[in-house]
Amino acid sequence: MQKGDIYNYYNKGKQKYTALQIVNTDHEKQEYLLLALYYWDDNPLIEKDIDAIKPFWQDHHSWAGGYDFMLSKGEMPDNYSFVGSRDVLCEPGEGYTKAGSWHYDCLQVSLQKAWDELPDSFKKKYKEMKGNRSNVIASTMAEIADAAELDAAYPALTKIEVEGAKPWLQDYINTHHNVTEVIWKNAGEKVIDLSQTRLQTFRTDGLGIEEIILSDCMSELSFQAPVENAIKITPAPKNRAFDLHVQNTNNLHLFKGLNITELWVSGDGKTDIDMQVIAENLPHLRVLRIWGKSNYIINMEKIALLDGLRWLTLRDIFGFAADDFPARKDFPYITCIWMDSIPDDVAKKVKKEYKGIDLWITKGRKPEWLEANLNNPFRHWDGDDHIPPAHAKKAANLYIKFNKQIDKLIKDKLPAGKMQGELEKIVTEYTQEFNKMDKRTQWIDTMLREDILDVLGKLLEPVKEAYGEKVDFNKLDILFEGMMDF
């Protein structure tokens, strides 16, 4: 490997080739500085074309422009192949930060290619607006009657969030390739055909859907509710890799045979996560992230079947022991393990056996902690460096207190009007208590504010089941937002 050499890089997941040039070498340290070239194709770059190749210049969407360098160390992987040599196309500037690896995700060059194919009029408008009005949210989308109104209101649109039936929307995203993300709940469509779109991300609750037809551009398919019905997932012709997000593992067989290399399981707080189901249906995972709501996991020992795994994240996951977790030899390609709020003996084993990789292991939980906190939705606050311990404990006690109060109110079968009044008192006290905690040091940030709102929703769920529309929950939301000082 010499300065000026150009190599093809094959992205196995996307089944695409890009190219990079070596612009600096340090053979003694086995360090090689690579420059990304502007190439993204089904076929490899060939030597006769390298005189015309240009460096990758990144100016899509909100990027102001710049070249892409990365520092790679050690031996070159086998998905690189030599093309030829020419003068170095670009040297790094003084502000270059040495970072990177041999594993090039190719995301930005693929986004740039898609951007360059958009109409000049759209690109000009987007840059003029600097990304403003590029997203339309569900509440605003409800007022849009058709494609013409959407074009007029959002001339630089890239993301759509919508709830409810919009019969014209599928045709819109088929012809508007500037739209790269759609979040669609309760779509009212039996078939969602994305095959002609340029969507990178599609998120849905799956309600009423019988089939989703994917496109080769898809990077993420996400289900924002448990998949209850037998949805048929039809892959794109090339079956390129994409990430799958689900809430439990109950229907993972629906995704068997698809080219899924990254799985996110967010956990529904009710259903055990089954590692055997994951391993049997998605055996080629490179990345596995499980974020529980104090979910239990079963058959954890089957994770050893995912022998190509490179990255593992477990958070708020219990029900397994150190003996269930694989030895280092079972994960030959693992480079990163992040664990937060998991059994204490597992935390100790991983810290000891997996030294030398990217490890972040925190909040090992002992059995007595689990017994006291398993049903506490603020449990992840305990041990957080940014949350005062007294406030974490206070929040947990508030949940216990109000949960008991609401449970008693439901059992007493109060009339709806009286229940409304009692709930308003509870929401008032709940909000005031967090106002008091935040008053001196303002420690509640955006994410913690979302936690507080989510827990309030969890407290009110049993009332919704028992009373339905007889109680005005919108009024309670307005009360909370009006009183909130944090």
C-alpha positions, 0 to 999 in steps of 0.5 A: 500500500503506497501513497496515491494507490486507489482501492475499491471498497465493497459495502457488503450490506448495501452491495455497492462499491465505493472507492478510496485513495491512500493519501499518507502512509506510516508503514512502521505504525501501520497507519494509512490516511484514506480519502473518500472518492466520489464513487457509489456504484453496483460495479467496481471502479476500473483502472481506465476510469481513475484519471476522471475520478474526483474526491468526494465533496460533501455538500448535501442537505445542510452540509456546507461542503468538505472532503472526507478523510479517515485514518485506518490502522492495521491490515486492510480487510478483504473487502478492499481491492486494488484499482491503480495509482495516480497523483494524490487528489487532495491533502488534509487541511490543518484542522483535520482530526485523525479518526476512522477505521478500515470499515467505511459506512458509506452513508454520506457518499450514498446520501450525496449521490441521492442529493445530486440526483434531485432537481436543481430547483429543490436543492436551491430552495433547500439551501435558501431555507437552510433546512427550515420547513423541511419537516412536516409533523402529524398535527400540521399534516392533518390540515393538508388535503392533497399533494399540491397543498403539501408542495406549496406549504413545504417546498423543501420537504425531506421528512413527513410525520402523519397519522391517519389515512392519506390516500394520495401520500404513497403516490407523493413519496413515489415521485418526490425523491427528496423525501427520505423519512416517513413516520406513518401511524394508522395509515389505513392502507393494506399495502405500503409500497415503497419500492419506487421511493428514495426513503431511507427510513420508514416508521409505522405502528403496523396497524391494518397493514398486510404488506410492506414492499421495500426499496433498495434505498431503505436503511431503517424499517421501524415498528413503533408498536408490537407487530401483532398481525402477520405483515408480509415484508417484501424485499427490494430486488437486491435485498440490500441490508437495512436496520430493523426496529421492533418492540418485542421478539414475538413475530421476528419470523416475519423478517427471516431471510431479509438482509438485516444486519442491525436489530434494535429491540426497544422492549414493551415492558411486558413481553420476555425478549427471546434470544433464541428467536433472534438468533434463529431468524436473524443469524447474520446480525452485526449489531444488536441493541436491546433497550428494555423497560426492565424486560427479562430476556430468555435463552441468553446463551443462544447469543453465541450463535450470532458469531458475526456480532461486532456491536452489542448494547444491552440496557435495562435487561434482566433475567440472565446470569454470568454463566449465560453470557458467552466467553470472549472466544465465542465473539471473534469479531466483537469490537464494542459492548455497552451495557447499562443496568444489567445483572451485577454478575454479568457486568463483572464477567464482561469487564474482566473477560472482554478487556481490550475492546470498546467497553462501557459497563455501568449500573450492575444491579444486585438482586436486592436492587431488582426486588426494590426497583423492578416496577419503578419506571424511574429506576434508570435515574438511580446511579446516573451521574447527572441526577442527584441521588436524593432526586432519583429516590424522590421521583421513585417515591412519587411514582409509588405514591401516585400509583397507589392513589390512582389504583384506589380511585379506580377500585372505588369506581368514582363517577367520571366527573369526580375522577376528573377532579381527583386526577387534576389534583394528582397531576398538579401535585406531581408537577409541583414536586418536580418544579421544587426539585428543579428550582435551585439547580435546573438539573432536569434536561430535555430527556429527563423532562420526557421521562417525567411526562412518560411516567405520568402517562404510565400512571394514567394508563389504567384510568384510560382503560377503565374510563376511556373518553369519560375522562378528559386526558387532553385537559390533564396534558394541558394542565401539566404543560401549563404548570411545568417550570422545568 
